[in-house]
Amino acid sequence: MFDSLLPPSATSQERAIEESTSRVSDVPTPIREMWNADTCPVNLLPWLAWAFSVDDWNPAWSDDQKRATIKASYQVHRKKGTIGAIRVALNALGLGLQIVEWFEDEPVGDPYTFHVHLTASQFPVSQAALINALAVIRSTKNLRSHLVSIDLTILSEGGFYIGAVTCIGVDVTIGQGVIAHFLRMDSEDDRPIIDELNRRIISE
Protein backbone atom coordinates (compact mmCIF):
# COMPACT_ATOMS: atom_id res chain seq x y z
CA MET A 1 0.00 0.00 0.00
CA PHE A 2 1.01 3.63 -0.47
CA ASP A 3 -0.12 7.00 0.78
CA SER A 4 -2.00 8.81 -1.97
CA LEU A 5 -1.20 12.46 -2.63
CA LEU A 6 -4.27 13.06 -4.76
CA PRO A 7 -7.18 15.14 -3.47
CA PRO A 8 -10.54 13.54 -2.69
CA SER A 9 -11.89 14.86 -5.99
CA ALA A 10 -9.39 12.78 -8.07
CA THR A 11 -10.90 10.53 -10.69
CA SER A 12 -10.45 6.73 -10.77
CA GLN A 13 -8.17 7.05 -13.78
CA GLU A 14 -5.89 9.45 -11.95
CA ARG A 15 -5.75 7.15 -8.97
CA ALA A 16 -4.91 4.15 -11.22
CA ILE A 17 -2.05 6.10 -12.81
CA GLU A 18 -0.77 7.10 -9.38
CA GLU A 19 -0.86 3.53 -8.14
CA SER A 20 0.95 2.13 -11.18
CA THR A 21 3.71 4.76 -11.11
CA SER A 22 4.21 4.35 -7.37
CA ARG A 23 6.00 1.03 -8.04
CA VAL A 24 8.52 2.48 -10.52
CA SER A 25 11.14 2.76 -7.80
CA ASP A 26 10.91 -1.01 -7.24
CA VAL A 27 12.11 -1.75 -10.79
CA PRO A 28 15.87 -2.52 -10.70
CA THR A 29 17.92 -0.05 -12.75
CA PRO A 30 21.57 -1.16 -12.63
CA ILE A 31 22.84 1.85 -14.57
CA ARG A 32 26.43 1.44 -13.40
CA GLU A 33 26.57 -2.18 -14.55
CA MET A 34 25.01 -1.35 -17.93
CA TRP A 35 27.66 1.25 -18.71
CA ASN A 36 30.46 -1.19 -17.90
CA ALA A 37 31.58 -3.42 -20.78
CA ASP A 38 32.58 -6.18 -18.34
CA THR A 39 29.23 -6.34 -16.52
CA CYS A 40 26.74 -5.24 -19.17
CA PRO A 41 24.23 -7.97 -20.12
CA VAL A 42 25.08 -9.67 -23.40
CA ASN A 43 21.81 -8.64 -25.10
CA LEU A 44 22.58 -4.96 -24.43
CA LEU A 45 26.16 -4.97 -25.73
CA PRO A 46 25.18 -3.69 -29.25
CA TRP A 47 23.61 -0.59 -27.69
CA LEU A 48 26.59 -0.05 -25.43
CA ALA A 49 28.83 -0.33 -28.50
CA TRP A 50 26.70 2.32 -30.24
CA ALA A 51 27.00 4.59 -27.20
CA PHE A 52 30.82 4.21 -27.27
CA SER A 53 30.92 4.89 -31.05
CA VAL A 54 32.30 1.50 -32.02
CA ASP A 55 32.84 1.67 -35.79
CA ASP A 56 32.94 -2.06 -36.59
CA TRP A 57 30.59 -4.56 -35.02
CA ASN A 58 29.82 -8.16 -35.86
CA PRO A 59 27.06 -10.10 -34.08
CA ALA A 60 29.03 -13.30 -34.77
CA TRP A 61 31.89 -12.19 -32.52
CA SER A 62 32.31 -13.95 -29.21
CA ASP A 63 31.23 -12.19 -26.03
CA ASP A 64 34.87 -11.61 -25.08
CA GLN A 65 35.60 -9.99 -28.45
CA LYS A 66 32.55 -7.73 -28.16
CA ARG A 67 33.46 -6.58 -24.66
CA ALA A 68 37.11 -6.03 -25.60
CA THR A 69 36.10 -4.01 -28.67
CA ILE A 70 33.89 -1.75 -26.58
CA LYS A 71 36.63 -1.20 -24.01
CA ALA A 72 39.16 -0.42 -26.75
CA SER A 73 36.90 2.10 -28.49
CA TYR A 74 38.21 5.10 -26.53
CA GLN A 75 41.85 4.35 -27.37
CA VAL A 76 40.96 3.64 -31.00
CA HIS A 77 39.23 7.02 -31.43
CA ARG A 78 41.96 8.77 -29.49
CA LYS A 79 44.60 7.48 -31.93
CA LYS A 80 42.45 6.98 -35.01
CA GLY A 81 44.35 7.31 -38.25
CA THR A 82 47.56 5.92 -36.78
CA ILE A 83 49.23 2.54 -36.72
CA GLY A 84 48.65 2.46 -32.96
CA ALA A 85 44.88 2.63 -33.45
CA ILE A 86 44.99 -0.34 -35.83
CA ARG A 87 46.98 -2.35 -33.29
CA VAL A 88 44.52 -1.58 -30.49
CA ALA A 89 41.48 -2.39 -32.63
CA LEU A 90 42.83 -5.73 -33.88
CA ASN A 91 44.21 -6.75 -30.49
CA ALA A 92 40.67 -6.38 -29.13
CA LEU A 93 39.66 -9.17 -31.52
CA GLY A 94 42.41 -11.39 -30.15
CA LEU A 95 44.56 -11.26 -33.27
CA GLY A 96 48.31 -11.09 -32.74
CA LEU A 97 49.81 -8.87 -35.40
CA GLN A 98 52.79 -6.92 -36.59
CA ILE A 99 52.45 -3.86 -38.80
CA VAL A 100 55.32 -2.99 -41.12
CA GLU A 101 55.21 0.46 -42.70
CA TRP A 102 56.81 1.24 -46.05
CA PHE A 103 59.93 2.81 -44.54
CA GLU A 104 60.44 -0.22 -42.27
CA ASP A 105 60.20 -2.73 -45.10
CA GLU A 106 63.24 -4.36 -46.71
CA PRO A 107 63.66 -3.16 -49.36
CA VAL A 108 61.84 0.11 -48.72
CA GLY A 109 58.35 -0.06 -50.16
CA ASP A 110 56.19 2.47 -51.91
CA PRO A 111 55.44 5.56 -49.80
CA TYR A 112 52.42 5.40 -47.49
CA THR A 113 51.93 1.66 -47.81
CA PHE A 114 52.05 -0.99 -45.09
CA HIS A 115 51.85 -4.73 -44.54
CA VAL A 116 50.07 -6.59 -41.76
CA HIS A 117 51.50 -9.85 -40.43
CA LEU A 118 48.92 -11.88 -38.50
CA THR A 119 50.07 -14.70 -36.23
CA ALA A 120 47.79 -17.52 -35.15
CA SER A 121 49.09 -19.77 -32.40
CA GLN A 122 47.66 -23.31 -32.04
CA PHE A 123 44.36 -22.34 -33.64
CA PRO A 124 43.67 -21.45 -37.29
CA VAL A 125 42.30 -18.08 -38.44
CA SER A 126 39.04 -18.40 -40.36
CA GLN A 127 38.16 -16.48 -43.48
CA ALA A 128 35.51 -14.57 -41.54
CA ALA A 129 38.15 -13.41 -39.05
CA LEU A 130 40.34 -12.15 -41.89
CA ILE A 131 37.39 -10.26 -43.41
CA ASN A 132 36.67 -8.69 -40.00
CA ALA A 133 40.31 -7.73 -39.63
CA LEU A 134 40.31 -6.11 -43.06
CA ALA A 135 37.17 -4.12 -42.23
CA VAL A 136 38.68 -2.90 -38.95
CA ILE A 137 41.89 -1.86 -40.71
CA ARG A 138 40.03 0.09 -43.39
CA SER A 139 37.88 1.97 -40.88
CA THR A 140 40.79 2.75 -38.55
CA LYS A 141 43.71 3.67 -40.83
CA ASN A 142 44.22 7.13 -42.33
CA LEU A 143 43.09 7.77 -45.90
CA ARG A 144 46.55 8.27 -47.38
CA SER A 145 47.87 4.86 -46.26
CA HIS A 146 47.22 1.77 -48.34
CA LEU A 147 47.28 -1.83 -47.18
CA VAL A 148 49.42 -3.93 -49.50
CA SER A 149 48.94 -7.41 -48.01
CA ILE A 150 47.91 -9.42 -44.98
CA ASP A 151 50.43 -12.17 -44.32
CA LEU A 152 49.27 -15.04 -42.12
CA THR A 153 51.62 -17.15 -40.03
CA ILE A 154 50.42 -20.29 -38.23
CA LEU A 155 52.38 -21.41 -35.18
CA SER A 156 52.08 -24.84 -33.62
CA GLU A 157 53.79 -25.49 -30.31
CA GLY A 158 54.48 -28.80 -28.66
CA GLY A 159 56.82 -30.59 -26.31
CA PHE A 160 58.65 -33.88 -26.15
CA TYR A 161 59.57 -36.07 -23.23
CA ILE A 162 62.64 -38.24 -22.63
CA GLY A 163 62.65 -41.13 -20.17
CA ALA A 164 65.37 -43.43 -18.91
CA VAL A 165 65.40 -46.59 -16.82
CA THR A 166 68.31 -47.87 -14.74
CA CYS A 167 68.50 -51.58 -13.94
CA ILE A 168 70.69 -52.97 -11.16
CA GLY A 169 71.13 -56.68 -10.59
CA VAL A 170 73.22 -59.07 -8.48
CA ASP A 171 74.55 -62.44 -9.64
CA VAL A 172 74.68 -65.08 -6.94
CA THR A 173 76.74 -68.29 -7.43
CA ILE A 174 75.95 -71.29 -5.22
CA GLY A 175 78.99 -73.48 -4.75
CA GLN A 176 79.48 -77.12 -3.82
CA GLY A 177 79.89 -76.21 -0.17
CA VAL A 178 76.34 -74.88 0.00
CA ILE A 179 75.01 -77.97 -1.72
CA ALA A 180 76.91 -80.17 0.76
CA HIS A 181 75.25 -78.25 3.56
CA PHE A 182 71.83 -78.93 2.08
CA LEU A 183 72.70 -82.59 1.56
CA ARG A 184 73.10 -82.94 5.30
CA MET A 185 69.51 -81.78 5.83
CA ASP A 186 67.34 -84.56 7.23
CA SER A 187 63.95 -83.21 6.04
CA GLU A 188 62.53 -85.20 3.16
CA ASP A 189 60.55 -82.11 2.09
CA ASP A 190 63.80 -80.38 1.15
CA ARG A 191 65.12 -83.15 -1.11
CA PRO A 192 63.49 -81.81 -4.34
CA ILE A 193 65.10 -78.40 -3.76
CA ILE A 194 68.50 -79.94 -3.10
CA ASP A 195 68.30 -82.17 -6.15
CA GLU A 196 67.41 -79.25 -8.40
CA LEU A 197 70.29 -77.10 -7.13
CA ASN A 198 72.73 -79.95 -7.56
CA ARG A 199 71.48 -80.61 -11.10
CA ARG A 200 71.99 -77.00 -12.18
CA ILE A 201 75.52 -76.80 -10.76
CA ILE A 202 76.55 -80.04 -12.46
CA SER A 203 75.09 -78.86 -15.79
CA GLU A 204 77.05 -75.59 -15.60
N, C-alpha and C positions, 0 to 999 in steps of 0.2 A: 504494500500500500504506500501511497505518497500523499503529501499535503498539497491540496489544490490551491493555486494562486488566483483562480478565476473567480469572478464575482458571482453572486447567486443568480444573476440574470443570464449567465453563459448558456449557450445552446448545447445540445447533446453532441453535435459535431465538434464544437470547440473542445468540449471535455474529452472526446475520443482522441483528438489530435494531441491534447496535453498528456493524456495517459500513455500514448504510444511513444511520444518523444521523451518521456521521463525515463525510459529505459536505455536511451542512447549511451549514457555513461557506462552501462554494463557491457557494451560491446568492446572486446579487446582491440586495441589499436597499437600494435607494436611498431611504432614509427621508426624507432632507433634500429630495430632489427631489419626492417625493410630497406633502409638506406645503407645497409652494410652488405657488401657482396658476399661475405662469408656466411652470413646468417639469413639472407633473404630467401624466402621460399622459391623453389625451383620454377614454379609456374609464373612467378612475377619477375624473373630475371630479364626477359625481353624488355619490359618497361623500365627496369632499372638501367639496362644498357642504353635505352633511348634517353633517359635522364642524364646519363654521363656522356652522351654524344659519341657512342661507339660507332665507328664508321662501317665496320664489317661484322656481320652477324650471321651465323649459320645455325639453324635449329638442330642440325645433326651433330653439332659439337657435343662433347661430353660435358657434364656439369662442372667438372674441374676447369675445362677450357673456357667455358662461359664465365665463370667467376674470375678466373685469372685475366681474361680479356677486359672485363669491367674494371678490375683493379688497376690494370695497366693503362687505361684510357687517359688518365691525367698526364702521365709521363709521355704518352704518344703525342698528345696535342701540344704539350709543352715543347717537344723537340720536333714536331712534324716538319717534314721536308729535309730531314737529316738521316744519315746512316744510323745514328743512335735510335731514332724513332722506329726504324724498320726492325732493328734488333729487339727492342722492347716488345713490339707488336707480335713478332714471330715467336719469341721466347714464351709469350703468354699461351701460345698454342702447343707448347712443349716440343718445339722443333729446335734442335741444336744447329747452329749455323755459323758460317763465317762469310763476311762480306768483303770482297776485294774490289777496290776502286781502280779506275784506269791507271792512275799514277803508281799504284802498288803492284800492278800486274807485271809479269816478266814474260816477254818484253812489254814495254809500256803500251797500253791499249789506246783506243780512240778516246779523245777527251769526253768527259762526262758520261762514261759508260761504267758499268760495274757487273761483277759476277756474284752469284750467291752459291755457296757450297753448303748443302744440307747433309747432316750426318744422322743416320738412324742406327741406334745401337740395340742389337738383339731382336728388334721388331721391325718389320718392313714399313715403308711409307706408302700409303695408298694413293691412287690417282686423285681421289677427292681431296686428300690432304695437300697435294701439290697444287691443285686448282685453288684451294683456299689460301695457300701461301702466296700464290701469284696475285690474287685479288688484294690481299693485305699489302703486299709490296707496292702495287700500283696506286693504292689509295693513300699510302703513307709517304712515298718518295716525293722529291721535288720534280717539277715538270721538265727541267732541263736534262735530268739524268735518265739514262736508258738502260734497262736490264738486257744484258747480252745472253746470259744462259743461267740455268739452275742446274748445278752439278750435284748428283746424289751419291753419297758414299754409305755403304752398308757395313757395319761392324758387327762381328760375331765374336764373343768372348767365351772362353772356356778354360778349364784347368785339367791337369793330369796328375795322377797319383802314382807313387813308386813305393813298393813294399819289399821287404826282405825278411827272410827267415833264417835263423841260426840253429843248427842242430848239434847237440853235444851227446856223445855216447861213450860208453866204457866197455871194453872187451875183457871178459873174465875167462881165464883158462883154468880148468879143473884138472889137477894132476893125479898121478897114480896114488899119491899118499892120501888124497881125500877119498878116492875110491876104496882104498884099503880100510880107511876108517869106517866107511859105510858097510863094507863087507863084514865087519865085526858086529854089526847091529843084529840083535836077536829077533826083532819083530818081523814076522812073515809079511806084514802089510807093506813093508819098505822094500821087499825084494824086487818088485817090478821097477821101482825108481832106480835101484842100484844096477840092475841089469841094463837098463837103458843108458845110463851114464857110462857104464863100462863099454857098451857096444859102440857108442859115439867116439870114445877116446881111441879104441882099437882101430876104428875105421879111419881116423885122422892120422 
